[in-house]
């Protein structure tokens, strides 16, 4: 008697057979695509072999019933007809062959992409997955795409992305240092590593080395009031002080400035304010090594320049000579930013170029006056050597900040190219400088300084290397008026292109961009490069014999003219464009489109307009959040339908409050929340009713530390959709949607709320759990 299987066994057997068949089909389809890709790569230079990949795909996927099933769903000619995969690879191969000299320029872009991915993912397992993916893709392309430009491009791009992720991972691990967990007030001993005088803020900033004793991080930074700053506070001195120390501040809002990230790579474990007097336990020993004595020389030179010129002119003059920006008044600094002239205050490419160019021309002209020397010595090499020494000296004198070092590297590359007889100003020079910076300081990629400086230089060189622009800018035998007009047009066009290149970066980081910057720079750049800096150098030279006073007076007038220009442009109507937080995707599209147009030379560079247009559309369509909640819970901003922002606290200006207004795209002061028509406020709290997309929302925010009866608080919470407080609210407080109290904000950081889409963005979601974050 035959034994029948239970009915329950039939279904799994059938499903298993179907599952095996499905897996077989999937494997065959995958194998077909791989063979198709491999044949397309190997036959890229042979148009007649474009159907070889299809035939391999057909053979790989045709076997008995499986082949019949595939032929019904996936016809034999469907892949080449609709995707034209071989033709696409052939066309791409031809384009890359024409652009073969531009391909190395994408190596720094790949490394930068790997660094960006590392910052965005914030998880060691995901970083490992990225490295494995890059390595696997590189091996696969190396095996399947040998001898083709497409294969080589994908191979090197994969390696560069993996290298970027590895470099920043190693860099973050190498600078790891203890960080203070919570605010403390303590007395301790420390050795001074660096002093910085901020005369505009009446303070001296000290970077101290505690040698990881006394329960403190190794490196801390303390602000000391200027009246309590002893002259003996020099580098190398051991001091005893009492200070209030705090952990480095994290971002107060999503996409806001994150000082904790910068402090991590600087090795800072705490910042704070000195309390009381500072005792010098061991004075600094005299330094006979020139580099060690440079900070002292820099301070003395800055003080000397400010003593020769009064007010803002002296402060900016000291900045140009030494890089010391501490004496610049806040109003002057804001005017320079709003007018698009703030780059003049950062010692970078413009200043180093002026120094190098002046020394090179001066040396080669002086040596040319001696025929015997000019006939026996290669003057360009001697002049280039002197200019290189001047570039290094100026970099060290101005503090050797990262922007200055980048400019110095670029200047040295240009001088090297001049010596060996190669073209000096090329995009390869920019790519080499970017590559060196990304290898040594990969964390600078996500900062505005790196992005602004390299974007400006790349835009200038890409513009001036375009054939039509070159023919227009080229010197020719023409009247002086036409020559001068051509120079003005060239300067204006260069400034306009630079402004367009820098505007997305400025809007992303600072949420503002100057509109008239191109016009202001037409006057400011020549004035600074050809008048102010030469006059200042001449005055310092004449001061050695006591004859610099007349030149200092002329230099002061020129600097005052620069400040007048900055204040006039910044105060003009419509001089500044404010924008709320830009979506990250929009910024990435704008950057990619700009790089595509700048780094390629053939006609397909015009395709970069597509991501630029799409990114611009995302920016214009972006709806700003309705509620901004800072990480401390004290500062809250609410936006109404007219785009106006009201603040919960409207006291004196502070960093967090200013950051909130900046992220909201507000230029100037915000109104008080109690002045809104739908707000009911008292000394302890504010209740606000707003309407978004036809729905009414009630927001309750506390603004004092006084006791509130539990029953009254619980009843108010039940009537509110969102409750915001710097306090730790009791469990009985249960709003209808969000309870953003101290406990919750310590877990996720500051946050923004979009009431229309009911989307919440937090600092935790934006930055992830990197080593420098301290989410509970």
C-alpha positions in Angstrom: 0.0 0.0 0.0 1.5 3.3 -1.1 2.0 5.9 1.5 0.8 9.3 0.4 2.7 12.3 1.7 0.7 14.6 3.9 -0.9 17.5 2.0 1.2 19.9 4.0 4.4 18.7 2.3 3.2 19.5 -1.2 3.4 23.3 -1.0 7.0 23.5 0.3 8.2 21.1 -2.4 6.5 23.2 -5.1 7.8 26.5 -3.6 11.3 25.0 -3.4 11.3 24.0 -7.0 10.1 27.5 -8.0 12.8 29.1 -5.8 15.5 27.0 -7.4 14.2 27.9 -10.9 14.1 31.6 -9.9 17.7 31.5 -8.6 18.9 29.8 -11.8 17.2 32.5 -13.9 18.7 35.2 -11.8 22.1 33.8 -12.0 21.9 33.4 -15.8 20.6 37.0 -16.2 23.4 38.3 -14.0 26.0 36.3 -15.9 24.6 37.6 -19.1 24.9 41.2 -18.0 28.5 40.6 -16.8 29.5 39.1 -20.2 27.7 41.9 -22.0 29.7 44.5 -20.0 33.0 42.7 -20.5 32.5 42.4 -24.2 31.5 46.0 -24.4 34.7 47.1 -22.6 36.9 44.8 -24.7 35.4 45.8 -28.0 35.1 49.5 -27.4 37.4 50.4 -30.2 35.6 48.1 -32.7 32.2 49.4 -33.8 31.6 46.2 -35.8 31.7 44.1 -32.7 28.9 45.9 -30.9 26.6 42.8 -31.0 29.1 40.4 -29.4 28.0 41.3 -25.9 24.4 40.6 -26.9 25.3 37.2 -28.4 27.1 36.2 -25.2 24.1 37.3 -23.2 21.8 35.2 -25.4 24.0 32.1 -25.1 24.3 32.5 -21.4 20.5 32.8 -20.8 19.3 30.1 -23.3 18.9 26.6 -21.9 15.8 24.5 -22.3 12.7 25.8 -20.6 14.6 28.6 -18.9 15.7 30.0 -22.2 12.1 29.9 -23.5 10.8 31.7 -20.5 13.5 34.4 -20.9 12.8 34.7 -24.6 9.2 35.6 -23.8 10.1 38.2 -21.1 13.5 39.4 -22.5 13.6 39.3 -26.3 16.9 38.7 -28.0 17.3 42.2 -29.4 15.8 44.1 -26.5 19.1 45.0 -24.7 21.0 46.5 -27.6 17.8 48.2 -29.0 16.8 50.0 -26.0 19.9 50.4 -23.9 22.5 50.4 -26.7 25.1 49.5 -24.1 27.9 48.8 -26.5 27.4 52.1 -28.3 27.3 53.9 -24.9 30.7 52.5 -24.0 32.2 53.3 -27.4 31.0 56.9 -27.1 32.2 57.2 -23.6 35.5 55.7 -24.6 36.0 58.2 -27.4 35.2 61.2 -25.1 37.6 60.0 -22.4 40.3 59.5 -25.0 39.9 63.1 -26.0 40.0 64.1 -22.4 42.9 61.9 -21.4 45.0 64.8 -20.2 42.1 65.9 -17.8 41.6 62.5 -16.2 44.2 62.9 -13.4 42.3 66.0 -12.3 39.6 63.8 -11.0 41.9 61.9 -8.5 41.5 64.7 -5.8 37.8 64.7 -6.5 37.7 61.0 -5.8 39.7 61.4 -2.6 37.4 64.2 -1.6 34.4 62.0 -2.3 35.8 59.3 0.0 36.4 61.9 2.8 32.9 63.2 2.4 31.4 59.7 2.6 33.3 59.1 5.8 31.9 62.2 7.4 28.3 61.3 6.2 28.2 57.7 7.3 29.7 57.9 10.8 29.9 54.2 11.4 32.9 51.9 11.3 31.0 49.0 9.7 29.8 51.3 6.9 33.3 52.6 6.3 34.5 49.0 6.0 31.7 48.3 3.6 32.7 51.3 1.4 36.3 50.2 1.4 35.3 46.7 0.4 33.0 48.0 -2.3 35.7 50.2 -3.8 38.3 47.4 -3.7 35.8 44.9 -5.3 34.9 47.4 -8.0 38.5 48.1 -8.7 39.4 44.4 -9.0 36.4 43.7 -11.2 37.1 46.5 -13.6 40.8 45.7 -13.7 40.0 42.2 -14.7 37.2 42.9 -17.2 38.1 46.3 -18.6 41.8 46.0 -19.4 43.1 48.4 -22.1 40.2 50.8 -22.1 39.9 54.4 -20.8 36.6 53.6 -19.2 38.0 50.7 -17.2 41.1 52.7 -16.2 38.9 55.7 -15.1 36.6 53.6 -13.0 39.6 51.7 -11.5 41.4 54.8 -10.4 38.3 56.6 -9.2 37.4 53.6 -7.1 40.9 53.5 -5.6 40.8 57.3 -4.9 37.5 57.1 -3.2 38.7 54.2 -1.0 42.0 56.1 -0.3 40.1 59.2 0.8 37.9 57.2 3.2 41.1 55.5 4.6 43.0 58.7 4.9 40.4 60.5 7.0 39.8 57.4 9.1 43.5 57.2 10.0 43.7 60.9 10.5 40.7 60.9 13.0 42.3 58.0 14.9 45.7 59.6 15.0 44.4 62.8 16.6 42.2 61.1 19.1 42.5 62.7 22.5 40.5 62.8 25.7 37.6 65.3 25.8 36.0 66.8 28.9 32.7 65.2 29.7 30.9 68.0 31.5 31.6 71.6 32.6 33.9 72.1 35.6 35.5 74.9 37.5 39.0 73.9 38.6 42.5 75.1 39.3 45.3 73.5 37.4 48.9 73.9 36.1 49.6 74.1 32.4 52.3 75.0 29.8 51.5 77.6 27.2 51.6 76.3 23.7 50.2 79.3 21.8 49.1 82.8 22.5 46.7 84.9 20.4 45.9 88.5 21.1 42.2 89.4 20.3 42.4 93.1 21.0 39.0 93.8 19.3 37.4 91.5 21.9 39.7 92.7 24.8 41.1 89.2 25.4 44.1 86.9 25.0 43.5 83.3 23.9 45.9 80.8 25.4 46.3 77.2 24.2 47.6 75.2 27.1 49.1 71.8 27.5 48.1 70.1 30.8 50.2 66.9 30.1 47.0 64.9 30.8 47.3 65.5 34.5 44.9 66.8 37.1 42.0 64.9 35.4 42.0 67.2 32.4 42.4 66.7 28.7 45.9 67.2 27.3 45.1 70.4 25.4 42.7 73.1 26.5 42.0 76.6 25.3 41.3 79.5 27.7 40.3 83.1 27.1 42.0 85.6 29.4 40.7 89.2 29.8 43.2 91.6 28.3 43.6 93.5 31.6 44.7 90.3 33.3 47.1 89.2 30.6 50.6 89.4 32.0 53.4 90.1 29.6 55.1 87.0 30.9 52.4 84.8 29.3 54.7 83.6 26.5 55.0 80.3 24.7 56.8 77.8 27.0 55.8 79.4 30.3 54.2 77.2 33.0 51.3 78.9 34.7 48.7 78.2 37.4 45.2 79.4 36.9 41.6 78.8 37.8 39.1 78.5 34.9 35.7 77.4 34.0 36.1 74.7 31.4 33.4 73.2 29.1 33.5 70.5 26.4 33.8 71.7 22.8 30.4 72.9 21.7 28.5 70.7 19.3 26.4 72.1 16.5 23.4 73.9 17.9 21.2 73.0 14.9 21.3 70.6 12.0 23.8 71.9 9.3 25.1 74.6 11.7 28.7 75.2 12.6 30.1 72.3 14.6 33.1 73.4 16.7 33.4 70.0 18.4 34.4 68.5 15.0 37.1 71.2 14.5 38.3 70.8 18.1 38.7 67.1 17.7 41.1 67.5 14.8 42.9 70.3 16.6 43.3 68.1 19.7 41.3 70.4 21.9 39.6 68.7 24.8 38.0 71.7 26.5 37.5 75.4 26.1 36.7 78.0 28.8 37.3 81.3 30.6 40.0 82.1 33.1 38.8 83.2 36.5 40.9 85.5 38.6 44.6 86.2 38.2 47.1 84.0 36.5 50.3 83.0 38.3 53.4 82.4 36.2 55.2 79.5 37.9 58.1 79.1 35.4 58.7 81.9 32.9 59.4 81.0 29.3 63.0 80.3 28.4 64.5 82.6 25.7 64.2 80.9 22.3 67.2 81.1 20.0 65.6 79.1 17.3 64.0 81.4 14.7 60.8 79.3 14.2 60.1 79.1 17.9 60.5 82.8 18.2 58.2 83.6 15.3 55.0 84.0 17.5 56.8 86.7 19.5 58.0 88.4 16.4 54.5 88.3 14.9 53.0 90.0 17.9 55.6 92.7 18.0 55.2 93.3 14.2 51.4 93.5 14.6 51.7 96.0 17.4 54.2 98.1 15.4 51.8 98.2 12.4 48.9 99.2 14.5 51.0 101.9 16.2 51.7 103.5 12.8 48.1 103.5 11.5 45.0 104.3 13.6 41.6 102.5 13.8 40.5 100.0 11.3 43.3 100.8 8.9 45.9 99.7 11.4 43.9 96.5 12.2 43.7 95.5 8.5 47.3 96.5 7.9 48.4 94.2 10.8 46.3 91.4 9.2 48.0 91.8 5.8 51.4 91.8 7.4 51.1 89.1 10.1 47.7 87.4 9.7 46.6 88.7 13.1 42.9 89.4 12.8 42.3 90.0 16.5 42.2 93.8 16.2 39.6 94.0 13.5 36.4 95.6 14.8 33.2 93.5 14.4 31.5 96.2 12.3 34.5 96.3 9.9 34.6 92.5 9.7 30.9 92.3 9.0 31.1 95.0 6.3 34.0 93.1 4.6 31.9 89.9 4.7 28.7 91.5 3.4 30.6 93.3 0.6 32.3 90.1 -0.6 35.8 91.3 0.4 36.3 89.0 3.4 38.8 87.0 1.4 41.2 89.9 1.7 41.4 89.3 5.5 42.4 85.7 5.1 46.1 85.3 4.2 45.8 83.0 1.2 46.4 82.9 -2.5 46.1 86.7 -3.2 48.6 87.7 -0.6 51.1 85.0 -1.2 50.9 85.6 -4.9 51.5 89.3 -4.4 54.6 88.6 -2.2 56.0 86.0 -4.6 55.4 88.1 -7.7 56.9 91.2 -6.1 60.1 89.4 -4.9 60.5 87.6 -8.2 60.2 90.8 -10.3 62.4 92.8 -8.0 65.2 90.3 -7.9 65.2 89.6 -11.6 65.2 93.3 -12.4 68.0 94.1 -10.0 70.2 91.3 -11.2 69.6 92.3 -14.8 71.3 95.6 -14.1 74.6 93.8 -13.9 75.5 92.4 -17.4 78.4 90.3 -16.2 76.1 88.5 -13.7 73.2 88.3 -16.1 75.3 86.6 -18.8 76.7 84.0 -16.4 73.9 83.2 -14.0 70.4 81.9 -14.9 68.4 84.8 -13.4 65.0 83.2 -13.5 66.3 80.3 -11.3 67.8 82.7 -8.8 64.7 84.9 -8.8 62.5 81.8 -8.3 64.6 80.7 -5.4 64.4 84.1 -3.7 60.6 84.1 -4.3 60.3 80.6 -2.8 62.2 81.7 0.3 59.9 84.8 0.5 56.8 82.6 0.2 58.0 80.2 3.0 59.0 83.2 5.3 55.6 84.9 4.7 53.8 81.7 5.5 55.6 81.2 8.7 55.3 84.8 9.7 51.6 84.9 9.3 51.0 81.8 11.5 51.2 79.0 8.9 47.4 78.6 8.8 46.0 76.0 6.5 44.8 78.5 3.8 48.3 80.1 3.8 50.0 76.7 3.5 47.8 75.8 0.6 48.7 79.1 -1.2 52.4 78.5 -0.4 52.3 75.0 -1.9 50.6 76.4 -5.0 53.2 79.2 -5.3 56.1 76.7 -4.9 54.6 74.5 -7.7 54.3 77.6 -10.0 57.9 78.5 -9.3 59.0 75.0 -10.0 57.2 75.0 -13.3 58.9 78.2 -14.2 62.3 76.8 -13.4 61.9 73.6 -15.5 60.2 75.5 -18.3 56.7 74.1 -18.0 53.3 75.9 -18.0 52.8 77.3 -14.6 49.2 78.2 -14.2 47.2 75.0 -14.9 44.5 73.0 -13.3 47.1 70.2 -12.7 48.8 72.6 -10.3 45.6 73.2 -8.5 44.9 69.4 -8.4 48.4 68.8 -7.0 47.9 71.4 -4.3 44.5 70.0 -3.4 45.9 66.4 -3.3 48.7 67.4 -0.9 46.3 69.2 1.4 43.8 66.4 1.4 46.5 63.9 2.3 47.9 66.0 5.1 44.8 67.7 6.4 41.8 65.7 5.0 39.4 67.3 7.6 39.7 70.7 5.9 37.6 69.4 3.0 34.4 69.9 4.9 35.3 73.4 6.0 34.5 76.6 4.0 38.1 77.7 3.8 39.2 74.8 1.6 36.2 74.9 -0.6 36.2 78.7 -1.1 39.9 78.9 -2.0 40.1 76.0 -4.4 36.8 76.8 -6.0 38.0 80.4 -6.7 41.3 79.3 -8.2 39.7 76.5 -10.2 37.1 78.9 -11.6 39.8 81.5 -12.6 42.1 79.0 -14.3 39.2 77.2 -16.1 37.9 80.6 -17.4 41.3 81.8 -18.5 42.2 78.5 -20.3 39.1 78.5 -22.4 40.1 79.1 -26.0 37.6 82.0 -26.7 38.4 83.7 -23.4 42.1 83.3 -24.0 41.8 85.0 -27.4 39.8 87.8 -25.9 42.2 88.4 -23.0 45.3 88.1 -25.1 47.5 91.2 -25.5 47.4 92.9 -28.9 48.5 96.0 -30.6 45.7 98.4 -29.9 45.0 101.9 -28.5 45.5 102.5 -24.8 41.8 103.1 -24.2 40.8 99.8 -25.8 43.5 98.0 -23.9 42.4 99.5 -20.6 38.8 98.7 -21.4 39.7 95.1 -22.2 41.5 94.8 -18.9 38.5 96.1 -17.0 36.2 93.7 -18.8 38.5 90.8 -18.1 38.7 91.7 -14.4 34.9 92.1 -14.1 34.3 88.8 -15.9 36.8 87.0 -13.7 35.2 88.5 -10.6 31.7 87.5 -11.8 32.8 83.9 -12.5 34.5 83.7 -9.1 31.3 85.1 -7.4 29.1 82.5 -9.2 31.5 79.7 -8.1 31.7 80.8 -4.5 28.0 81.7 -4.1 26.7 78.1 -3.5 29.5 77.5 -0.9 28.8 80.8 0.9 25.1 80.1 1.0 25.6 76.5 2.2 28.0 77.4 5.1 27.0 81.0 6.0 23.5 81.2 4.5 24.4 84.5 2.9 26.2 85.8 -0.2 27.1 89.2 -1.4 25.5 90.4 -4.6 27.8 93.2 -5.5 31.0 91.4 -4.7 32.2 91.2 -8.3 31.9 95.0 -8.7 33.6 95.6 -5.3 36.5 93.3 -6.1 37.2 95.2 -9.3 38.5 98.0 -7.1 39.5 96.1 -4.0 41.8 93.5 -5.5 44.0 95.9 -7.5 44.0 98.3 -4.6 45.2 95.6 -2.2 47.6 93.9 -4.5 49.3 96.8 -6.2 48.9 99.7 -3.7 48.4 98.6 -0.1 50.7 95.6 0.2 53.7 97.3 -1.7 53.2 100.5 0.4 53.2 98.5 3.6 56.3 96.5 2.6 58.1 99.7 1.7 57.1 101.4 4.9 58.4 98.5 7.0 61.6 98.6 5.0 62.0 102.4 5.5 61.3 102.0 9.3 64.7 100.3 9.6 66.2 103.8 9.0 63.3 105.8 10.6 61.9 107.1 7.3 58.6 105.2 7.0 56.2 107.7 8.4 55.2 109.4 5.1 54.6 106.0 3.5 52.6 104.8 6.4 50.3 107.8 6.0 49.7 107.0 2.3 49.1 103.4 3.2 46.6 104.4 5.9 44.6 106.5 3.4 44.5 103.5 1.0 43.3 101.2 3.7 40.6 103.7 4.8 39.5 103.8 1.2 39.1 100.0 1.3 37.0 100.3 4.4 34.8 103.0 2.9 34.2 100.8 -0.1 33.3 97.8 2.1 30.8 99.8 4.2 29.3 101.5 1.2 28.7 98.2 -0.6 27.5 96.3 2.5 24.9 99.0 3.3 23.5 99.2 -0.3 20.0 97.9 -0.7 20.0 94.2 -1.8 23.7 93.8 -1.1 23.3 90.5 0.7 21.2 87.4 -0.2 20.0 85.4 2.8 19.0 81.8 2.4 17.8 79.2 5.0 19.7 75.9 5.3 20.5 74.5 1.9 19.6 70.8 1.3 22.8 68.7 1.1 21.6 67.1 -2.1 21.3 70.5 -3.8 24.8 71.5 -2.6 26.3 68.2 -3.9 24.6 68.7 -7.3 25.9 72.3 -7.6 29.4 71.3 -6.7 29.4 68.3 -9.1 28.0 70.4 -11.9 30.7 73.1 -11.4 33.5 70.5 -11.3 32.1 68.9 -14.5 32.2 72.2 -16.3 35.6 73.2 -15.0 37.6 70.0 -15.4 36.5 68.9 -18.8 37.5 70.7 -22.0 35.3 69.1 -24.7 31.8 70.1 -25.6 30.3 67.6 -23.2 31.3 69.9 -20.3 28.0 71.7 -21.0 26.2 68.7 -19.4 27.3 70.2 -16.1 24.4 72.7 -16.5 21.9 69.9 -15.8 22.9 69.1 -12.2 23.4 72.9 -11.6 19.9 73.6 -12.8 18.4 70.7 -10.8 20.4 71.8 -7.7 19.2 75.4 -8.1 15.6 74.2 -8.5 15.9 72.2 -5.2 17.3 75.3 -3.5 14.4 77.4 -4.8 11.8 74.8 -3.9 13.2 74.1 -0.5 10.7 74.9 2.2 12.4 76.2 5.4 11.4 74.6 8.7 8.7 76.1 10.8 10.4 75.6 14.2 14.1 75.9 15.2 15.1 74.4 18.5 18.7 74.9 19.7 20.5 72.0 21.5 20.3 73.9 24.8 16.6 74.2 24.7 16.8 77.9 25.6 16.7 79.4 22.1 13.7 78.7 20.0 12.6 80.3 16.7 9.2 80.0 15.1 8.4 81.0 11.5 5.0 82.3 10.4 3.5 82.1 6.9 5.0 85.5 5.9 8.6 84.1 6.6 9.1 86.2 9.7 10.9 84.5 12.7 10.0 85.2 16.3 12.4 84.3 19.1 11.5 82.9 22.5 14.3 85.0 24.1 15.3 88.3 22.7 18.1 89.4 25.1 21.6 90.3 24.2 23.1 88.8 21.1 24.9 85.4 21.6 26.5 82.8 19.5 23.7 80.3 19.6 21.0 82.9 19.0 22.9 84.4 16.1 23.5 80.9 14.6 19.8 80.2 14.8 18.9 83.4 13.0 21.6 82.7 10.4 20.3 79.2 9.7 16.7 80.6 9.4 18.0 83.0 6.8 17.2 86.1 8.8 19.3 89.2 8.2 19.2 91.4 11.3 17.1 91.1 14.5 14.0 88.9 15.0 10.8 89.9 16.7 9.9 88.8 20.2 7.5 85.8 20.5 5.2 87.7 22.9 4.6 90.3 20.2 2.9 87.8 17.9 -0.9 88.1 17.8 -1.5 84.4 18.5 1.0 84.1 21.4 0.2 84.1 25.1 3.4 84.7 27.2 4.2 85.2 30.9 7.4 85.1 32.8 7.6 81.3 32.8 6.4 80.2 29.3 4.8 81.1 26.0 2.0 79.3 24.2 1.7 79.9 20.5 -0.9 78.9 18.0 0.0 78.7 14.3 -1.7 77.4 11.2 0.2 75.4 8.5 -1.6 74.0 5.5 -5.0 74.3 7.1 -4.0 72.6 10.4 -3.7 74.4 13.7 -0.7 73.7 15.9 -0.1 74.7 19.5 3.4 75.1 20.8 4.4 75.5 24.4 7.9 76.7 25.4 9.2 77.4 28.9 11.7 80.3 29.4 12.5 80.4 33.1 13.9 78.1 35.8 11.2 78.9 38.3 9.0 76.2 39.7 5.8 75.4 37.8 3.1 73.4 39.6 2.9 69.9 38.2 -0.8 69.9 37.7 -0.7 73.1 35.7 2.2 71.9 33.6 0.6 68.6 32.9 -2.7 70.3 31.8 -0.7 72.7 29.5 1.2 69.8 28.0 -2.0 68.0 27.1 -3.3 71.0 25.3 -0.1 71.4 23.2 1.2 69.5 20.2 4.8 70.4 20.8 6.5 71.2 24.2 10.0 72.7 24.3 12.0 73.3 27.5 15.5 73.6 28.7 14.3 71.7 31.8 13.9 68.0 32.4 10.1 67.7 32.2 8.2 65.2 34.4 6.6 62.1 32.9 3.2 63.6 33.5 3.9 66.1 30.7 2.6 64.4 27.6 2.0 66.6 24.6 0.2 65.3 21.5 3.4 65.0 19.4 6.9 66.1 20.5 8.3 66.6 23.9 11.7 68.4 23.4 13.0 68.8 26.9 16.6 68.6 28.2 16.5 64.8 28.3 15.4 64.5 24.7 17.7 67.2 23.4 20.7 65.6 25.0 19.9 62.4 23.1 19.5 64.0 19.6 20.9 67.5 19.8 19.2 70.6 18.3 16.4 70.1 15.9 14.2 71.6 13.2 10.5 70.8 12.6 8.6 71.1 9.3 5.0 71.1 10.3 3.7 70.8 6.7 5.4 67.5 6.0 5.7 66.7 9.8 9.4 66.0 9.3 12.0 66.3 12.1 15.7 66.9 11.4 18.1 66.5 14.3 21.8 67.1 14.8 22.2 63.4 15.5 20.6 62.5 12.1 22.8 65.0 10.3 26.2 64.4 11.9 25.9 60.8 13.1 27.7 59.4 16.1 31.3 60.4 15.3 34.0 60.3 18.0 33.6 64.0 18.7 29.8 63.9 19.4 28.5 63.5 22.9 24.9 62.4 22.6 23.7 60.6 25.7 
